[in-house]
Amino acid sequence: MAAPEEPELSQAQTEKLLQFQDLTGLESMDQCRRTLEQHNWNIEAAVQDRLNEQEGVPSVFNPPPSRPLQVNTADHRVYSYIVSRPQPRGLLGWSYYLIMLPFRFTYYTLLDIFRLALRFIRPDPRGRVTDPVGDVVSFIHSFEEKYGQAHPVFYQGTYSQALNDAKRELRYLLVYLHGDDHQDTDEFCRSTLCTEEVITFLNTRMLFWACSTSKPEGYRVSQALRENTYPFLAMIMLKDRKMTVVGRLEGLIQPEDLINQLTFIMDANQTYLMSERLEREERNQTQVLRQQQDEAYLVSLRADQEKERKKREEQEQKRQEEEKVRQSALAEERRRRTLEEEKERKSECLPPEPLADDPESVKIVFKLPNDTRVERRFLFGQSLTVIHDFLFSLKETPEKFQIVTNFPRRVLPCLPTEEQPNPPTLKEAGLSRSEVFFSTCT
């Protein structure tokens, strides 16, 4: 059985199909069409899902709940900077550290055991992300309640959306994972993250996304980035066509040190970003060129279609004219045959011609339109219709004619009318024994 033909695309759908191919670089037009049809020909949604598919991140429009976040974290060139906790100083400091060490070890050990046992009893609710945007917005509100409004501009969207925007805009993305229970979190937020110089630096140089690991969205990102301690910062950028972690900062870092480390990471990867920008510009130019070529092709295609349409119209008009001529010829032939049959029938129905010595006979000479003369005798008692039928039966006589007397000039009423349904006889018409009539066309 032959596969059913796909419906023909409209002009708008064709243009969207070509535009989608330009934006995504897909070579298969069938795949482009299937993707657009899945998104009801919404080109923005289709392109977004295509970008998500290439990155391995969830779709902004239709995020699958179980799809793992994928960012390249296996690059051995990732810059890692870990700030160790300060060592105790002096006899008093060491004494306090040694006294608290057993209690601290016992506390964290029991806490880990409890968390492990709880995980066996009940799955971690953070493993199910149902409202990623709500998780981010909720964290921002709680952060502002605790630390105030003076903070870097938080990206108010999901981690996947932040990745997509950073990729589209070719900007650095700084990810901050907030550990609520960690002992250094509060000091980092107050003394480092919310300082004026850090706020200015982050707002002018990169996108900044943050979430608490106690939220499902933050926990999922934590599982993807695999941090070791808190505070944790990860610098992500487009590198080798993949969103890649290029720097990791862990521990309680001071404002000046944070700015220096981020600047170092950015400077070390600036060539990659410039390369991506140049490549994108070339790709955009190629897309523009291809779009221009496609538009020229569409213009040419429409011109060819218009020529073909006009050609078909001319052929159809010619065919109709030929058919009209043929039908006219057939009608004329039918009319001619009908006329011949009628003439023959009229000739057969004529009464016999009387003898020349018959006292009731009338000799009539007819002059036809072609200047020929015809002579015949009739009886006074016969109707003028007989004269008309005689002329009609002649081949030289046209289909419609009148019989006219010469002097005085009058038209003989040979055919029935509403006023005179029975034409008069030759005698009633006042004819003599010898007459000359003229036959004229009507």
C-alpha positions, -999 to 999 in steps of 0.1 A, spaced: 0 0 0 14 34 -9 21 58 19 -4 87 21 8 119 7 15 147 31 -7 178 28 7 206 7 23 235 28 10 270 27 33 299 18 36 309 55 45 274 65 71 270 38 88 302 49 87 290 86 102 257 74 131 274 56 136 298 86 137 269 110 162 250 89 184 281 88 183 286 126 189 250 135 212 238 107 192 206 102 196 191 67 165 169 67 134 189 56 112 160 68 127 163 104 122 201 103 86 197 93 79 170 119 94 192 146 73 222 136 42 202 133 48 189 169 48 225 181 18 236 160 42 256 137 53 278 166 89 285 153 101 300 186 91 269 206 105 245 180 139 263 179 140 264 217 134 227 219 160 220 193 186 240 213 176 221 244 180 188 226 215 197 215 225 207 250 207 179 267 188 203 290 150 203 295 128 223 272 116 257 284 82 250 268 76 213 275 101 203 302 101 165 307 102 159 345 127 130 344 151 144 319 185 150 336 204 183 333 235 179 312 264 204 313 299 195 304 316 191 337 342 166 326 366 191 311 400 186 328 409 222 321 382 234 346 397 260 369 390 250 406 396 273 435 389 260 470 391 282 501 401 262 532 388 272 566 413 292 586 435 272 610 432 280 648 458 304 662 474 303 696 470 280 725 435 291 732 424 286 696 439 251 693 425 241 727 389 251 716 394 234 683 405 201 699 377 202 725 350 207 699 365 183 673 349 151 688 315 168 692 317 182 657 327 148 642 300 130 661 274 155 651 281 154 614 286 116 614 252 111 631 236 136 607 250 118 577 238 84 590 203 99 597 201 113 562 212 80 547 187 60 567 160 85 559 168 81 522 161 44 524 129 49 543 115 77 521 128 91 488 142 126 489 113 149 479 138 172 463 142 146 435 109 156 419 109 190 403 74 202 398 77 240 398 113 250 390 105 287 385 86 287 418 116 272 435 139 300 422 114 328 430 108 314 465 146 314 472 149 350 460 121 361 483 136 343 513 171 357 505 158 392 504 139 387 537 171 377 554 198 397 536 179 427 522 174 441 487 210 449 480 222 419 461 232 409 426 204 407 401 191 371 403 180 354 371 143 348 377 139 316 357 149 280 356 185 268 354 177 256 318 164 289 308 195 306 322 217 282 302 197 290 271 199 327 275 236 326 283 242 306 252 220 328 230 236 360 243 271 345 245 275 356 281 291 340 312 267 324 336 276 323 373 257 297 393 254 300 431 242 270 452 230 282 485 235 257 514 211 268 541 226 247 569 263 253 561 282 274 587 298 297 561 267 305 541 255 334 562 289 351 563 294 347 526 260 362 517 265 392 541 302 399 537 308 389 501 278 384 479 259 415 490 289 440 489 287 469 465 318 459 445 306 423 440 271 435 430 285 459 404 309 433 390 283 406 386 256 428 372 278 442 345 298 411 334 275 381 335 242 364 342 237 353 379 215 323 388 211 311 423 189 286 442 189 268 475 198 232 475 168 226 498 146 233 468 141 206 442 154 228 414 186 237 434 190 201 444 188 189 408 215 214 398 236 203 428 234 167 415 245 179 381 274 201 392 286 178 421 298 205 445 320 195 475 313 222 500 296 256 504 294 283 494 297 270 458 300 290 426 303 276 391 312 297 360 295 283 328 300 295 292 296 282 257 328 264 248 333 241 218 295 245 211 286 231 246 277 248 278 307 240 299 318 246 335 351 265 332 355 275 368 346 263 403 349 284 435 342 266 468 345 278 503 342 312 521 358 336 496 363 373 502 349 400 479 383 411 464 394 375 460 361 365 444 364 393 418 400 384 411 392 347 406 362 354 383 383 379 363 410 353 359 385 327 347 370 351 322 404 362 309 415 326 305 384 317 284 379 350 265 394 335 234 368 307 234 340 332 237 355 354 209 358 323 187 322 314 194 311 350 185 330 350 153 317 315 144 281 326 152 286 358 131 298 337 102 269 313 108 244 342 108 259 355 76 256 321 61 220 319 73 213 354 58 228 344 25 208 311 25 177 330 34 183 354 6 189 325 -18 157 308 -5 137 341 -10 151 344 -45 142 308 -51 107 314 -38 104 345 -61 116 325 -90 93 296 -81 63 320 -78 72 335 -112 74 300 -128 41 291 -112 25 323 -125 39 316 -160 25 280 -158 -8 293 -146 -11 318 -174 0 291 -199 -27 268 -185 -53 296 -188 -42 304 -224 -44 267 -233 -78 264 -216 -90 296 -233 -78 282 -267 -94 249 -260 -127 266 -251 -125 287 -283 -118 256 -304 -146 238 -287 -169 268 -293 -160 268 -330 -165 230 -332 -199 233 -315 -208 261 -338 -198 241 -368 -218 211 -355 -248 234 -349 -245 248 -384 -243 214 -399 -273 202 -379 -292 234 -390 -282 228 -426 -293 192 -425 -326 201 -408 -332 228 -435 -325 203 -463 -348 178 -447 -375 204 -443 -371 216 -479 -374 180 -491 -405 174 -470 -421 206 -483 -413 196 -519 -429 162 -514 -460 178 -499 -466 202 -528 -498 197 -549 -492 188 -585 -487 216 -610 -519 222 -631 -519 221 -669 -513 252 -689 -548 252 -704 -565 249 -671 -588 280 -667 -581 281 -630 -543 281 -633 -521 310 -626 -487 314 -641 -461 329 -617 -426 339 -624 -403 342 -593 -371 363 -593 -348 349 -566 -321 369 -546 -294 354 -568 -311 368 -599 -323 334 -611 -358 330 -625 -382 302 -616 -416 296 -632 -446 275 -620 -483 273 -623 -508 272 -594 -545 272 -590 -566 302 -580 -582 282 -552 -549 273 -536 -535 291 -505 -507 315 -507 -489 291 -484 -484 267 -513 -465 295 -532 -443 300 -501 -437 262 -497 -427 259 -534 -401 287 -530 -389 272 -497 -383 238 -513 -359 253 -538 -322 249 -530 -314 285 -540 -339 300 -516 -327 311 -482 -343 298 -450 -363 330 -444 -377 352 -471 -407 372 -483 -427 372 -515 -432 407 -528 -453 420 -557 -437 445 -581 -466 470 -586 -482 480 -565 -454 468 -541 -468 447 -513 -458 416 -493 -480 386 -498 -493 372 -465 -482 336 -472 -476 325 -436 -502 322 -408 -502 349 -381 -523 355 -350 -545 381 -368 -548 358 -399 -543 322 -390 -554 310 -425 -536 328 -453 -558 338 -483 -560 320 -516 -544 333 -548 -579 345 -559 -586 362 -526 -552 379 -528 -563 395 -561 -538 377 -584 -542 376 -622 -535 347 -645 -499 358 -649 -478 373 -622 -441 382 -615 -430 380 -578 -398 388 -561 -382 368 -533 -363 389 -507 -344 378 -476 -356 387 -442 
